[in-house]
């Protein structure tokens, strides 16, 4: 297991573990589990919750834009 200190790398790891090419976006629990298979840093859960919240918000905004056209 590797401890990731760099904030930018933490977010990159979280994004890669959140998105799967074949099945779309994982939720918080699966994303955290995937991260913890190989990486560790303080605050993984809160980071992933924030990231997933942002993804969901962006999806809603995108859907609204599509529905309004």
Legacy VTK file of the C-alpha trace (Angstrom):
# vtk DataFile Version 3.0
C-alpha trace
ASCII
DATASET POLYDATA
POINTS 69 float
0.000 0.000 0.000
1.290 3.434 -0.901
0.668 6.594 1.130
-0.230 9.485 -1.189
0.691 12.919 0.191
0.351 15.101 -2.881
-3.175 16.572 -3.079
-3.227 16.611 -6.876
-2.259 12.925 -6.995
-4.906 12.068 -4.377
-7.594 13.588 -6.597
-6.232 11.806 -9.678
-6.320 8.448 -7.847
-9.860 9.139 -6.597
-11.082 10.010 -10.104
-9.497 6.937 -11.665
-10.975 4.685 -8.969
-14.412 6.323 -9.287
-14.829 5.873 -13.036
-14.875 2.477 -14.727
-14.870 2.233 -18.511
-17.265 -0.723 -18.597
-19.713 0.170 -15.826
-19.706 3.950 -15.435
-19.265 5.723 -12.123
-18.965 3.902 -8.806
-20.557 5.282 -5.655
-18.702 6.420 -2.543
-18.296 3.002 -0.878
-16.957 1.218 -3.975
-14.654 4.111 -4.839
-13.172 4.176 -1.319
-12.759 0.390 -1.371
-10.954 0.542 -4.722
-8.635 3.281 -3.453
-7.825 1.396 -0.256
-6.765 -1.675 -2.243
-3.556 0.161 -3.203
-3.452 3.650 -1.680
-3.945 5.472 1.606
-4.184 9.065 2.777
-5.887 10.907 5.579
-9.417 11.951 4.649
-10.113 9.525 1.786
-13.794 9.199 2.696
-14.477 12.941 2.848
-12.508 13.519 -0.363
-14.495 10.873 -2.219
-17.823 12.121 -0.842
-17.022 15.632 -2.073
-15.887 14.391 -5.469
-18.977 12.212 -5.989
-21.216 15.114 -4.914
-19.566 17.318 -7.557
-19.964 14.629 -10.243
-23.657 14.287 -9.401
-24.150 18.053 -9.526
-22.433 18.238 -12.912
-24.637 15.406 -14.194
-27.759 17.263 -13.067
-26.582 20.483 -14.705
-25.790 18.620 -17.920
-29.175 16.871 -17.873
-30.966 20.181 -17.342
-29.102 21.680 -20.289
-30.063 18.770 -22.504
-33.712 18.904 -21.401
-33.972 22.633 -22.043
-32.915 22.341 -25.690
LINES 1 70
69 0 1 2 3 4 5 6 7 8 9 10 11 12 13 14 15 16 17 18 19 20 21 22 23 24 25 26 27 28 29 30 31 32 33 34 35 36 37 38 39 40 41 42 43 44 45 46 47 48 49 50 51 52 53 54 55 56 57 58 59 60 61 62 63 64 65 66 67 68
